[in-house]
Amino acid sequence: MIIGLVTAVAASACYGTGSVLQAVGSRKSAQREAARGASAAGTTQHGGPSLSSTAKAAVTWEFMVGTVLDFVGFALGALAARMLPLFLSQTVISANLIVTALLSVKLLGIRLNRKEWMSIGVVCAALVLLATAAGHEGSGEAARSTHWWLLAITVVLMGGGWIAVHFLGSKAAILAGLLSGLGFGAIGVGVRILDGIDPFDLPTMLADPAFYAIFIAGGVGMYLHTVALQIGSVNGATAALVVGETVLPGIIGVVWLGDTSRAGFAWMAVLGFLLAVAGAVAVAWFGEPDAHSAAPAGDVKEPEPTAVS
């Protein structure tokens, strides 16, 4: 349990730091394109970022370092998902929201208001309750049909997210963050039920639909998260991601995979879970771009929601 918690906390730190660095890279790329008068070429007709503008943001050094941290966080998060109940591992990992919020103060010049600080405090308190109440993780055994359902749902959600970003443009920031979170949540579920891990058997792993669900959810989820950082508040997008990667995996872990709380502590687990989600939603609500009077930090400024690379 302790090793799993430490692993989840480390994954959270990697994800949170990576999100802010990716946001810095996205905003620097947007500024450079705007300075060249190329901002219009970097958007779709609906006001969203084009694939080329997202690619340009992805080759900034800040974004690349952030991406490396995301991969490290993914590996640590996958390990934590095998060692802890999903409602605990995913929630602890989702605490990267706190890391994101604190680092955004320094690197993005964002000033958090009192409501945001209170919301972050609620998330911290919820994590303490969850850690106290968590019991043993389930076996991870699931019917083969569950593996196929995971793949099908992942394809629908990620495909829907791609379409929504294209047609909703700058209005899709929170939705993109939420769907990227659902994608990362699908990764947690997929890692738990994936065949061929223990003992390691590559042919068995490659024959498992859950393997491809993990691959699709990771790739498209990363793209949607990048778009959310480009067109919206870094804290709001990350908070929406928190909700997506916490709620559904936590429910699946309890209902289908046998995750449990300590005897007599079920109420505390439920309370902690609800408070964590509520705190994340509050940060998303109070963290919209127009809620900030962000001061510049170095040469990085918080752009308006429609100022897209």
Secondary structure, 3 states (H helix, E strand, C coil): CHHHHHHHHHHHHHHHHHHHHHHHHHHHHHHHHHHCCCCHHHECCCCCECHHHHHHHHCCHHHHHHHHHHHHHHHHHHHHHHHCCHHHHHHHHHCHHHHHHHHHHHHCCCCCCHHHHHHHHHHHHHHHHHHHHECCCCCCCCCHHHHHHHHHHHHHHHHHHHHHHHHHHHHHHHHHHHHHHHHHHHHHHHHHHCCCCCCCCHHHHHCCHHHHHHHHHHHHHHHHHHHHHHHCCHHHHHHHHHHHHHHHHHHHHHHCCCCCECCCCHHHHHHHHHHHHHHHHHHHHHCCHHHCCCCCECCECCCCCCCCC
